[in-house]
Amino acid sequence: MPRLTRRQQQFLHKFLDLYNKDREPLHYSVLARHLGVNKVSAYEMLRLLEGHGLVEAEYQLPAHLRGPGRAQVVFRPTPLAAKEIARLASEEADQPEWDRVRTHIIEQLEAGKAGDYAALLEELLARTPKRNPSLIYVAEMITAVVLGVESLRNTAEAHALGDTLAAIAKAGESGLGVFAGLGMGLSAAGRINRRLSDFLLTQSGRLQSALAQLSDENRRRLAQFTREAMQIVGE
């Protein structure tokens, strides 16, 4: 299922809140009124959510009519809708852990400028494969890739890879998907740490999958973190 935008997430939240009050399918005009949007926008959003498999439409006669009449379209959530809300809530609950891990990595990168990044890299090699696919897992994987490029400093490979990282930083959120392929490319470089090479190779598919599952908000957080990490290492 495609990732929902922040607006789509908010719309789905409100739809489920209203539906759960009476457990009755909702007309789009009800949502329009509660969300303060016009009826056309509410209807189009419901059809979009229907395309994602989160709501389903049905036709019913208005309650005040008896006999033949014009049916109206109403919507009810699918089982997938509750699962999607639970997943989004889980991401939000991870915010304190994300803040802790992000701060730790940035501090370790700053400290490594005076010597090397061996301690941080050892942490990542030991800890990251055990994590569930998540924002934190992706951030640690991206850190490992950046450190892999750093280990090739002053080599021909580093120059080319450095240009790639610069392009990724400029692209922001849209450039994050390149890291899975970049990790695989690094794993083939004979000059990097063999453990790091094996690590990047075995995790590349998992990284690609985890990136695809991130919400828009987490992609924004990750892009900001990536720019900061690359700036520190590149100084």
C-alpha positions in Angstrom: 0.0 0.0 0.0 1.4 3.5 -0.9 2.4 5.6 2.1 -0.3 8.1 3.2 0.4 11.8 3.3 0.0 13.7 6.6 -3.4 15.0 5.3 -4.6 11.5 4.3 -3.6 10.2 7.8 -5.5 13.0 9.5 -8.5 12.3 7.3 -8.4 8.6 8.1 -8.1 9.3 11.8 -11.2 11.5 11.7 -13.1 9.0 9.6 -12.5 6.2 12.1 -13.3 8.4 15.1 -16.7 9.3 13.5 -17.4 5.7 12.4 -16.7 4.2 15.8 -19.2 6.4 17.5 -22.2 4.7 15.9 -20.6 1.9 13.9 -22.6 3.1 10.9 -21.2 3.9 7.4 -20.7 7.6 6.8 -21.8 9.9 4.1 -19.0 12.2 2.7 -21.0 15.3 3.7 -20.6 14.3 7.4 -16.9 14.2 7.0 -16.8 17.4 5.1 -18.7 19.1 8.0 -16.4 17.8 10.8 -13.2 18.5 8.9 -14.2 21.9 7.6 -13.7 21.0 3.9 -16.0 21.1 1.0 -18.0 18.0 0.0 -16.1 17.4 -3.2 -12.8 17.3 -1.4 -14.2 14.9 1.2 -15.6 12.6 -1.5 -12.4 12.6 -3.5 -10.4 11.8 -0.4 -12.7 8.9 0.5 -12.3 7.5 -3.0 -8.6 7.8 -2.7 -8.6 5.9 0.6 -10.8 3.3 -1.1 -8.2 2.9 -3.8 -5.7 2.2 -1.0 -8.0 -0.5 0.4 -8.7 1.5 3.6 -12.4 2.2 3.1 -15.2 0.6 1.1 -18.2 2.2 -0.5 -21.8 1.0 -0.5 -25.1 2.4 -1.6 -28.2 2.8 0.7 -31.4 4.7 0.8 -31.7 7.6 3.2 -33.3 6.5 6.4 -36.4 8.8 5.9 -37.3 7.2 2.5 -39.5 4.2 2.0 -39.8 2.3 -1.2 -38.1 3.3 -4.5 -35.7 6.2 -4.3 -32.3 7.4 -5.0 -29.6 5.6 -3.1 -26.7 7.6 -1.7 -23.1 6.4 -1.4 -21.7 5.9 2.1 -18.4 4.5 3.3 -17.2 2.2 6.0 -13.6 1.3 7.0 -11.9 -2.0 6.1 -9.9 -4.1 8.5 -6.8 -2.7 6.9 -7.7 0.8 8.1 -7.4 -0.1 11.8 -4.0 -1.8 11.1 -2.7 1.3 9.3 -3.7 3.6 12.2 -2.0 1.2 14.7 1.1 1.3 12.5 1.2 5.1 12.4 0.6 5.2 16.2 3.5 2.9 16.7 5.8 5.2 14.7 4.7 8.2 16.8 5.4 6.2 20.0 9.0 5.7 18.9 9.7 9.4 19.0 11.6 9.4 22.3 13.7 6.4 21.2 14.4 8.2 17.9 15.5 11.3 19.7 17.8 9.3 21.9 19.4 7.3 19.1 19.7 10.3 16.8 21.5 12.4 19.5 23.8 9.5 20.2 24.9 9.0 16.6 25.4 12.8 16.0 27.5 13.0 19.2 29.6 10.0 18.2 30.2 11.4 14.7 31.3 14.7 16.2 33.7 12.9 18.6 35.0 10.8 15.7 36.3 13.8 13.8 39.2 14.0 16.3 40.2 10.4 15.8 38.2 7.8 13.9 34.7 6.3 13.8 35.7 2.7 14.8 33.7 2.7 18.0 30.5 3.9 16.4 30.9 1.5 13.5 31.4 -1.4 15.9 28.2 -0.5 17.6 26.3 -0.4 14.3 27.6 -3.7 13.1 26.6 -5.4 16.4 23.2 -3.7 17.0 21.6 -2.7 13.7 20.9 -6.2 12.3 18.8 -7.0 15.4 16.5 -4.0 14.9 13.0 -4.2 13.4 12.7 -2.3 10.1 12.0 1.2 11.3 13.1 4.8 11.2 15.9 4.0 13.6 17.1 1.0 11.6 17.3 3.1 8.4 19.1 5.9 10.2 21.7 3.4 11.5 22.1 1.8 8.1 22.6 5.2 6.4 25.2 6.1 9.1 27.0 2.8 8.2 27.0 3.7 4.5 28.3 7.2 5.2 31.1 5.7 7.4 31.9 3.3 4.6 32.4 6.2 2.2 34.5 8.0 4.8 36.8 5.0 5.2 37.7 5.4 1.5 38.8 9.0 2.0 41.5 10.1 -0.5 40.8 7.2 -2.9 39.3 7.3 -6.4 36.3 5.4 -5.1 35.7 8.0 -2.4 35.6 10.9 -4.9 32.9 9.3 -7.0 30.9 8.1 -3.9 31.3 11.5 -2.3 29.7 13.1 -5.4 26.8 10.6 -5.0 26.3 11.5 -1.4 26.4 15.2 -2.2 23.6 14.6 -4.8 21.6 12.6 -2.3 21.9 15.5 0.3 20.7 18.0 -2.3 17.8 15.8 -3.3 16.5 15.5 0.3 13.7 13.0 0.9 13.6 11.9 -2.7 17.2 10.8 -2.7 17.0 8.4 0.3 16.2 5.4 -1.8 19.7 5.6 -3.3 21.3 4.4 -0.1 20.4 0.7 -0.6 22.2 0.6 -3.9 25.1 2.7 -2.6 25.5 0.2 0.2 25.7 -2.7 -2.3 28.2 -0.7 -4.3 30.4 -0.1 -1.2 30.2 -3.8 -0.3 32.1 -4.5 -3.6 34.9 -2.1 -2.7 37.9 -4.1 -1.7 39.4 -1.4 0.5 36.7 -1.2 3.1 36.4 -3.2 6.3 35.4 -6.8 5.4 32.8 -6.9 8.2 31.3 -3.7 7.0 31.3 -5.0 3.4 29.4 -8.2 4.5 27.1 -6.2 6.7 26.1 -3.8 3.8 25.6 -6.6 1.4 23.4 -8.7 3.6 21.3 -5.7 4.8 20.8 -4.0 1.4 17.5 -5.7 0.6 16.1 -5.1 4.1 17.1 -1.5 3.9 15.3 -1.0 0.6 12.2 -2.6 2.1 12.4 -0.5 5.3 12.8 2.7 3.3 9.6 1.9 1.3 7.6 1.6 4.5 8.5 4.9 6.1 5.8 7.5 6.5 6.2 11.0 4.9 7.0 12.4 8.3 9.7 9.9 9.1 11.2 10.4 5.6 11.4 14.1 6.5 13.1 13.3 9.8 15.5 10.9 8.1 16.4 13.4 5.3 17.2 16.0 8.0 19.3 13.6 10.0 21.2 12.4 6.8 22.1 16.0 5.9 23.4 16.6 9.4 25.4 13.4 9.5 27.0 13.9 6.1 27.9 17.5 7.0 29.7 16.4 10.1 31.7 13.6 8.4 32.5 15.7 5.4 34.1 18.6 7.3 
